[in-house]
């Protein structure tokens, strides 16, 4: 039970940490919806792009099954370093918060609305506009891979069976919220701005969790 709860906590933390910033560009895409570019284009494009990132991470998991967990566990240092880097960036940019807020407001201010038009899934899959969303998701996925790969390579298949669906659930949640935020740009500004102060600590917690669960820290203790 304790192991299940720990995996659930890790899954929720990694899902939020790796998908939260998606709401920034998703809100931008939803604000550009018109008769030719529908919400379904955004939804399908995001899921396709995210699935590519997930497939790469799972491939690394498959390859890492031949490597001792204590070795792959050291990849947990990557999220820690990312968290430290983000904290340093926040400290250096603390005087520019006002200009950042203006940038956020300008980005979310242009909600154009759209007239009703239904499109089929097959039509969306054939439309290149769908894959422009996927391309943004993949290009924005460097942080996802930097966290998923060390986490997945230090996890068991049973743990991944819980973590992966949680990540997809987080993506679906942000798709829904981002669609709604196109009509509430002020809330999008608050979320995007202040979450940056929380997630460096989430990243570092994930990194330490990976190091501990993989046995890498215990190995270091023995060596000391």
C-alpha positions as CSV (number, residue, x, y, z in Angstrom):
1,X,0.0,0.0,0.0
2,X,2.8,2.4,0.9
3,X,4.6,1.6,-2.4
4,X,1.4,2.3,-4.3
5,X,0.9,5.6,-2.5
6,X,4.5,6.6,-3.2
7,X,4.1,5.8,-6.9
8,X,0.9,7.8,-7.0
9,X,2.6,10.8,-5.4
10,X,5.4,10.5,-7.9
11,X,3.1,10.2,-10.8
12,X,1.0,13.3,-9.8
13,X,4.2,15.4,-9.2
14,X,5.9,14.5,-12.4
15,X,2.6,14.9,-14.4
16,X,2.1,18.4,-13.1
17,X,5.8,19.4,-13.3
18,X,6.1,18.3,-17.0
19,X,2.7,19.4,-18.4
20,X,1.9,22.6,-16.5
21,X,3.7,24.9,-19.0
22,X,1.7,23.3,-21.8
23,X,-1.2,25.5,-20.8
24,X,0.7,28.6,-22.0
25,X,0.9,27.5,-25.7
26,X,-2.4,25.6,-25.6
27,X,-4.2,28.7,-24.5
28,X,-2.5,30.5,-27.3
29,X,-3.7,27.9,-29.8
30,X,-7.3,27.9,-28.4
31,X,-7.4,31.7,-28.7
32,X,-6.7,31.4,-32.5
33,X,-9.6,29.0,-33.1
34,X,-11.7,29.9,-36.1
35,X,-13.9,28.1,-38.8
36,X,-10.9,26.3,-40.2
37,X,-8.8,25.7,-37.0
38,X,-11.1,24.0,-34.5
39,X,-10.6,23.0,-30.9
40,X,-10.3,19.4,-32.0
41,X,-7.2,20.3,-34.0
42,X,-5.5,21.5,-30.8
43,X,-6.6,18.4,-28.7
44,X,-5.5,15.8,-31.3
45,X,-2.3,17.7,-32.0
46,X,-1.3,17.9,-28.4
47,X,-2.1,14.2,-27.8
48,X,0.0,13.2,-30.8
49,X,2.9,15.3,-29.8
50,X,2.8,14.1,-26.2
51,X,2.5,10.5,-27.3
52,X,5.8,10.9,-29.3
53,X,7.5,12.2,-26.2
54,X,6.1,9.3,-24.2
55,X,7.1,6.8,-26.8
56,X,10.7,8.0,-26.7
57,X,10.8,7.8,-22.9
58,X,9.3,4.3,-22.9
59,X,11.9,3.2,-25.5
60,X,14.6,4.4,-23.2
61,X,12.9,2.4,-20.4
62,X,13.0,-0.8,-22.6
63,X,16.7,-0.2,-23.4
64,X,17.6,0.4,-19.7
65,X,16.2,-2.9,-18.5
66,X,19.7,-4.3,-19.4
67,X,21.4,-1.7,-17.2
68,X,21.5,-1.9,-13.3
69,X,19.0,0.4,-11.7
70,X,21.7,1.9,-9.5
71,X,23.4,3.2,-12.7
72,X,20.3,4.6,-14.4
73,X,19.2,6.0,-11.1
74,X,21.9,8.6,-11.3
75,X,20.0,10.3,-14.1
76,X,17.8,11.6,-11.2
77,X,20.5,14.3,-10.9
78,X,19.1,15.9,-14.1
79,X,15.8,17.1,-12.5
80,X,17.7,18.4,-9.5
81,X,20.0,20.4,-11.7
82,X,17.0,21.7,-13.7
83,X,15.3,22.8,-10.4
84,X,18.5,24.6,-9.3
85,X,18.8,26.2,-12.7
86,X,15.2,27.4,-12.5
87,X,15.7,28.9,-9.1
88,X,18.8,30.7,-10.2
89,X,16.9,32.0,-13.3
90,X,14.0,33.2,-11.0
91,X,16.5,35.0,-8.8
92,X,18.2,36.7,-11.7
93,X,14.9,37.8,-13.2
94,X,13.2,39.0,-10.0
95,X,13.4,42.6,-11.2
96,X,11.7,41.9,-14.5
97,X,8.5,40.4,-13.1
98,X,6.4,43.4,-14.1
99,X,7.5,43.2,-17.8
100,X,6.9,39.4,-17.7
101,X,3.3,39.9,-16.5
102,X,2.7,42.4,-19.4
103,X,4.0,39.8,-21.8
104,X,1.7,37.2,-20.4
105,X,-1.3,39.5,-20.6
106,X,-0.5,40.5,-24.2
107,X,-0.2,36.8,-25.1
108,X,-3.6,35.8,-23.7
109,X,-5.5,39.0,-24.6
110,X,-6.5,38.0,-28.1
111,X,-9.4,35.6,-27.7
112,X,-11.2,35.8,-31.0
113,X,-14.0,33.4,-30.4
114,X,-15.4,31.1,-33.2
115,X,-18.6,30.1,-34.9
116,X,-19.9,26.6,-34.6
117,X,-18.6,24.1,-37.1
118,X,-18.2,20.4,-36.6
119,X,-15.2,18.5,-37.9
120,X,-14.6,14.8,-38.0
121,X,-11.6,13.1,-36.4
122,X,-10.4,11.8,-39.8
123,X,-10.5,15.3,-41.2
124,X,-8.4,16.6,-38.3
125,X,-5.9,13.8,-38.7
126,X,-5.4,14.7,-42.3
127,X,-5.0,18.4,-41.6
128,X,-1.4,19.7,-41.3
129,X,-2.6,22.3,-38.9
130,X,-3.0,19.5,-36.4
131,X,0.6,18.6,-36.6
132,X,1.7,22.2,-36.2
133,X,0.4,21.8,-32.6
134,X,2.2,18.5,-32.3
135,X,5.4,20.2,-33.5
136,X,5.2,22.8,-30.7
137,X,4.5,20.1,-28.1
138,X,7.5,18.1,-29.2
139,X,9.8,21.1,-29.4
140,X,8.6,22.1,-25.9
141,X,9.3,18.6,-24.6
142,X,12.9,18.8,-23.7
143,X,12.1,19.1,-20.0
144,X,9.6,16.3,-20.3
145,X,12.3,13.9,-21.7
146,X,14.8,15.1,-19.1
147,X,12.4,14.0,-16.3
148,X,10.6,11.1,-17.9
149,X,13.8,9.2,-19.0
150,X,15.5,9.0,-15.6
151,X,12.1,8.4,-13.9
152,X,11.1,5.6,-16.3
153,X,14.5,3.9,-16.4
154,X,14.4,3.6,-12.6
155,X,10.8,2.4,-12.4
156,X,9.2,-1.0,-12.7
157,X,6.7,-1.9,-15.4
158,X,3.9,-1.9,-12.7
159,X,4.9,1.6,-11.6
160,X,4.8,2.9,-15.2
161,X,1.3,1.4,-15.6
162,X,0.2,3.9,-13.0
163,X,2.5,6.9,-13.9
164,X,1.8,7.0,-17.6
165,X,-2.0,7.2,-17.4
166,X,-1.6,9.9,-14.7
167,X,0.5,11.9,-17.2
168,X,-2.1,11.6,-19.9
169,X,-4.8,12.6,-17.5
170,X,-2.8,15.7,-16.6
171,X,-2.6,16.6,-20.4
172,X,-6.3,16.2,-20.8
173,X,-6.9,18.4,-17.8
174,X,-4.7,21.2,-19.2
175,X,-6.5,20.9,-22.5
176,X,-9.8,21.5,-20.8
177,X,-8.5,24.3,-18.6
178,X,-6.6,26.0,-21.4
179,X,-9.7,26.1,-23.5
180,X,-11.6,27.7,-20.6
181,X,-8.8,30.1,-19.9
182,X,-9.1,31.7,-23.3
183,X,-12.0,33.5,-21.8
184,X,-10.3,34.2,-18.5
185,X,-6.8,35.6,-19.5
186,X,-6.3,37.1,-16.0
187,X,-6.3,33.7,-14.4
188,X,-3.9,32.3,-17.0
189,X,-1.5,35.1,-16.1
190,X,-1.6,34.3,-12.4
191,X,-1.1,30.5,-13.0
192,X,1.7,31.0,-15.5
193,X,3.6,33.5,-13.4
194,X,3.4,32.1,-9.8
195,X,3.7,28.4,-10.7
196,X,7.3,29.2,-11.7
197,X,8.1,29.7,-8.0
198,X,6.9,26.3,-7.0
199,X,8.0,23.9,-9.7
200,X,11.8,24.1,-9.1
201,X,11.2,22.5,-5.8
202,X,9.0,19.8,-7.4
203,X,11.7,19.0,-9.9
204,X,14.3,18.7,-7.1
205,X,12.0,16.5,-5.1
206,X,11.5,14.2,-8.1
207,X,15.2,14.0,-8.6
208,X,15.9,13.0,-5.0
209,X,13.0,10.5,-5.2
210,X,14.6,8.9,-8.3
211,X,18.0,8.7,-6.7
212,X,16.6,7.2,-3.5
213,X,14.2,4.7,-5.1
214,X,16.8,3.4,-7.6
215,X,19.3,2.7,-4.8
216,X,21.8,5.2,-6.1
217,X,22.0,7.1,-2.8
218,X,22.5,3.9,-0.9
219,X,25.3,3.0,-3.2
220,X,26.9,6.4,-2.6
221,X,26.6,5.9,1.2
222,X,28.3,2.5,1.0
223,X,31.1,4.0,-1.1
224,X,31.6,6.8,1.5
